[in-house]
Amino acid sequence: MSPATIPATSRAVVVEAFGSPVQVKDVPIPDALEPGALLVRVEACSVCGTDLHLWQGELSLGVDLPVILGHEMVGRIVQVGAGAERDSLNQELSVGDRIIWTHTACGSCKFCLLGQVTLCVNRLGYMFQTCAEPPYLLGGFSEYVYVLPDSGRVRVPDQVSSDLASIASCALRSVMKAFREVGSLSSSEHVLIQGSGPLGLLATAVSVAAGVRSVTVIGGPSDRLELAKRFGATNVLDVTATSTAERAERIAGWTEGYGPDVTFEFSGNPNAFAEGLALTSKGGRYMVVGQLGKGEVAVAPSMITAKNLAVMGSFSGGVRDYWDALRFFERFQDDFPFTDLITNTYTLETVNDALTSMKAEREIKPLITF
């Protein structure tokens, strides 16, 4: 697409006030690109639970309203800024290529220099920056998105659909980073996954692909637990149909009385944290990913000491995790029912319906298409 054929504005879903219905607005498209920037036309943007929490004003992260909602997006390049002719893996980029891209990292702060780019103190996140100021288009529920110069970008393999690529750009990359940071998994280890939403289901697939001894998923509702079984879960537990004591007893029985060696928290429910600590085996690893809300919960710190637990957190993901997510889909897309995660498709004009339906747990991963 030549600059002459790029429109002056992009239709986009804008959050102007927390908790109020979102609006479709015409947002300016910048006249020119900075060096290193890209302009893409969005092909698909899946709806994330974080989108829902931002819309409701429930996030502990800063949000500069008004913002364009959405951050799990894939798009085709329509304009290339000077010096942006290759992706972060040194693959050639040109107009028409599909890409996914990261939040920004400055490359010079303490955390960037230590390789912890998701903790960058100068980080700018898509969906969190105002759309009232240039470069305006920093959210995924939009016809066009401006890819900032400091954002990593990865060309999407031809074998990976845009639907799956959008999921790779947040949900799966978050899972891949959490697994990378928790360390290698062995065939003798039992894994527990708290949460049967998109991240928990994707984590089930990654655990199964890693060849662990068993995978137990705690979550609900029942249809999601049935899907967890199809993703390879050895055991499932409905959190609404069992008590804390019942879950502990059953998991102990499935793990020779020791509990899971590795527990991943993807539920987002603060109460899951205390339960995860209690369930995890002595000497085990507990990875917390889902806790981005404002909830609080009481825990006994002595449990961490007495059980010699390694408790970790993982936030977002960097270029490596985006690439790992794409490669995981490319390699295993015929082995797991990934497309069943996409429960419906919506347009920009019906995003309020998507958000309402997801809040009511009628959707797993709705997709906004263009």
C-alpha positions, -999 to +999 in steps of 0.1 A: +000+000+000+015+033-010+013+063+013-011+079-011-037+051-005-034+051+033-065+067+048-063+097+072-081+079+100-085+044+114-117+031+130-108+020+165-125+008+197-118+035+224-121+033+262-129+067+275-141+058+309-137+026+329-168+004+330-187+024+303-195+009+269-166+013+245-170+035+214-158+031+178-140+063+169-121+076+139-085+080+152-058+099+132-032+079+113+002+097+115+013+114+083+049+100+086+067+072+103+096+076+127+128+058+118+123+021+129+085+023+130+060+004+110+024+009+101+003-023+099-032-031+089-047-054+115-059-088+103-071-102+137-070-093+174-080-118+200-097-107+232-076-111+264-088-112+300-065-082+305-086-063+280-116-070+301-099-060+333-087-027+318-122-019+305-135-025+340-107-004+356-095-034+376-058-035+366-030-026+390-011-012+360-013+025+349-036+034+320-036+068+303-072+072+291-085+074+264-069+043+250-076+019+221-084-014+236-068-047+225-032-059+224-032-095+210-029-085+174-014-096+141-012-074+110+002-069+076+028-042+070+015-013+049+044+012+054+080+007+065+100+034+083+136+040+076+158+012+092+128-011+098+135-034+069+143-064+091+126-080+121+142-086+155+155-120+143+171-103+112+145-117+088+137-094+059+105-074+062+085-057+034+050-044+027+025-072+028+044-093+054+025-104+085+041-096+119+034-096+156+052-072+179+062-066+215+057-038+239+087-014+239+120-018+257+145+011+258+176-012+257+196+010+281+180+008+316+192-017+342+166-043+334+171-042+297+208-046+301+202-076+323+179-091+297+147-085+317+131-064+290+095-068+303+106-049+334+120-019+314+115+013+333+108+032+301+084+006+287+054+016+267+026-009+264+001-012+236-035-005+249-021+015+279-010+047+261-034+075+252-048+077+217-053+114+221-017+122+212+007+110+184+012+084+173-024+076+183-027+040+171-014+020+200-041-006+205-052-037+186-090-032+182-082-008+153-080-011+115-044+002+117-017+000+144+015+020+147+045-002+157+068+019+178+106+019+169+115+003+202+091-026+198+105-060+188+088-075+158+087-110+144+075-121+109+048-147+111+056-181+094+034-188+065+022-220+081+006-202+111-028-186+106-035-151+116-060-163+142-033-183+160-007-156+155-029-132+174-030-156+203+007-161+201+012-124+205+001-124+242-015-155+256+010-181+243+040-158+246+032-153+283+030-191+288+062-196+269+081-171+291+067-186+323+078-221+313+112-208+302+117-190+336+105-219+357+132-241+342+133-274+325+105-300+332+113-337+335+093-368+326+092-377+364+075-344+374+038-337+381+025-304+369-005-285+384-022-257+364-045-233+382-070-218+357-087-232+327-088-200+306-068-195+275-034-194+293-042-225+314-053-244+284-022-234+264+000-243+294-016-277+294-005-282+258+030-270+266+033-293+296+021-323+276+045-314+248+073-313+274+065-349+284+058-345+321+044-373+341+010-358+347-009-326+342-037-316+366-059-286+358-081-268+384-107-245+369-141-242+354-167-242+340-171-278+330-169-272+292-134-257+297-123-286+318-135-310+290-114-289+266-085-293+290-088-330+287-087-327+249-055-307+254-040-337+272-048-330+309-044-361+330-068-349+357-092-320+360-109-305+391-139-282+390-132-253+414-169-247+420-178-284+426-150-293+450-137-278+483-101-268+490-097-299+512-112-322+485-088-308+459-058-313+482-068-349+489-073-358+452-041-341+441-022-359+468-036-392+456-025-384+420+011-375+431+020-403+455+012-381+484+037-354+477+018-328+456+028-313+423+065-307+416+057-276+396+025-254+399+015-227+374-010-200+385-030-187+355-064-181+371-061-145+382-080-153+413-060-141+444-073-170+465-055-194+441-022-181+453-025-194+489-040-227+477-011-231+452+014-226+479-003-253+500-007-278+472+029-276+458+053-303+469+081-297+493+111-285+472+087-276+444+084-246+421+055-222+420+052-198+390+026-170+394+014-154+361-022-145+364-022-120+392-024-085+376-055-073+395-058-054+427-070-082+449-052-092+481-051-124+501-035-136+534-008-162+533+015-178+558+051-170+547+064-198+569+049-222+544+075-210+518+103-215+542+092-248+557+086-264+523+117-249+507+095-235+478+108-215+449+081-189+443+084-169+410+065-145+389+065-139+352+052-108+334+045-104+297+072-116+272+100-105+250+109-112+214+122-146+222+089-156+237+069-143+207+091-163+184+089-194+207+051-191+206+049-189+168+072-219+165+051-239+190+020-233+170+039-241+138+051-274+152+021-286+172-009-271+155-020-306+144-015-322+178-038-299+199-072-284+193-059-248+193-087-235+171-113-246+196-100-218+219-116-193+194-152-195+205-166-166+184-157-138+160-168-102+163-164-069+145-153-035+159-189-025+161-198-055+183-168-054+207-191-045+236-209-078+230-176-097+230-165-081+263-199-087+279-199-123+267-164-129+279-171-114+313-200-139+316-176-167+308-195-176+276-163-171+256-128-185+259-110-165+233-132-143+211-116-129+179-120-094+164-117-097+127-114-070+100 
